[in-house]
Amino acid sequence: MPVATPEQYAAMLDSAKANAFAYPAINVSSSSTINAVLQGLAEAGSDGIIQVTTGGADFFAGQSVKNRAGGAIAFARYVTEVAKAYPITVALHTDHCPKDALDGFVMPLLEASEEEVRAGRAPLFQSHMWDGSAVPLEENLEIAKQILPRTAALHQILEVEIGVVGGEEDGVSHEINDQLYTTLDDAIATVEALGLGEQGRYMAALTFGNVHGVYKPGNVRLRPELLGQIQAGLAEKYGTGPKPLDLVFHGGSGSTDEEIAEAVRNGVVKMNIDTDTQYAYTRSVAHSMFSNYDGVLKVDGEVGNKKVYDPRSWGKTAETAMAARVVSATQQLGSAGWSGK
């Protein structure tokens, strides 16, 4: 199926909230990892979100040049073409753009989508993240207020981070401390600045102890019940229905099934997945190399085995391993089997 239209993406998120499931949002950095995500989503019968960070876009563009906006555009155009052959719908998203990267990443991508829309075509992306977690909340929201009218005009969705996710991802890093928990006052300030959809739709990555990267269960104290408390507080203050915010779960590696399930019950509609799929892909490559040592290397003057060192050989295995982790994510989040519903 084609990449989601803005209307289809909005309907996807509405369906997730109404039916208490969330979509996996998988970070990619190559055509091979894109193929793995599409394979996994198709095998699970799940729609989903494919996303790229500044570092991933840099890699798409080529490591010897600095052209992250061009890399992100190449990512979008590649997915838009190859996704047509798969029986699922995907949305395209840019992940974690800090303040110092806005002018070289999100802003030119907005301009590229504006050009597409003027030409009568769909925007290149369905959503963009502005990561203001490293600046004071007032500045974070002020920048969001400047971006939101542009995403709204394109019928895109803006993602904001309200609070701090610990750990590190693509150069955005934070300590693991009490600042990892968003407060109701933070959420109220967000609604006062951005509204509840009337100014443009947005998703909020509220933090409840989240940490990027790898950690074992128990090493970080997640409080998914905090999301429910914030949603209830907003509903009471503004007289809305339950769960007024569309929420995003960052830094989920090592989370228990129950922690994820509770976060989804409290309004999470999108959960970012990166570390686990990276590991699944690379672990498979390592297995291929170690298991076929004499084939992938020309050892002791021998010629090796071209069928083994051909990147398509170990690449297919790696894609299948990563696809299996994507399937697992859809089952954990409840999106498996929901494609087209």
KAHU-V513073 format. One line per field, one symbol per residue. phi: phi as a letter, one per 30 degrees, with the letter a starting at -180 (. if undefined). psi: psi as a letter, one per 40 degrees, with the letter a starting at -180 (. if undefined). burial: # if it has 16 or more other C-alpha atoms within 10 Angstrom, else .. A space follows every 10 residues. Layout:
BEGIN
phi = ???
psi = ???
burial = ???
END
This chain:
BEGIN
phi = .ddededdde deddddddch bbcdccdbba ddddeddddd ddddibdabc bbcedddede djdcbcaddd ddddedddde dddddcdbcb ccbcchcded cedcbddddd dddddddddi cdddbcabcc ccdcceeede dddedddedd dddciccccb ccjbcdibbh icbbdcaddd bdcedddddd dddcibjdck dbcbddcbjd bdjcbdejdb cdbddedddd eddddddcic ddhdcdcbcc iceiddeddd dddddcjdcb bdbbeddede dddddddddd dbedddcddh idcibedcde eddddddddd ddedddeedd dddideicei c
psi = iiiiiddddd ddddddddef iihhhhhiei dddddddddd dddefhiahh ihiddddddd eheeigfddd dddddddddd ddedeifihi ihihighide eddecddddd ddddddddee iiidieiihh gfeeiidddd dddddddddd dddefihhhi hhahhiahhf ehiiihaeee hiiddddddd dddeafddei iiihgiifei hiahiihedh higddddddd dddddddefi aigdihihhi feheiidddd dddddeeheh hhhcdddddd dddddddddd dfdedeighf eieahdddeh ddcddddddd dddddddddd ddeeeheehe .
burial = .#####..## .##.###..# ########## .######### ########## ########## #.....#### ######..## .##...#### ########.. ...###.### .###...... .######### ####..#..# #..##.#### ##.####### #######.#. .###....## ####.##### #..#.#...# ########## ###......# .###.###.# #####..... ..######## #####...## ########## ########.# ##.##..##. ..#####... ...#...##. ...####### ########## #########. .
END
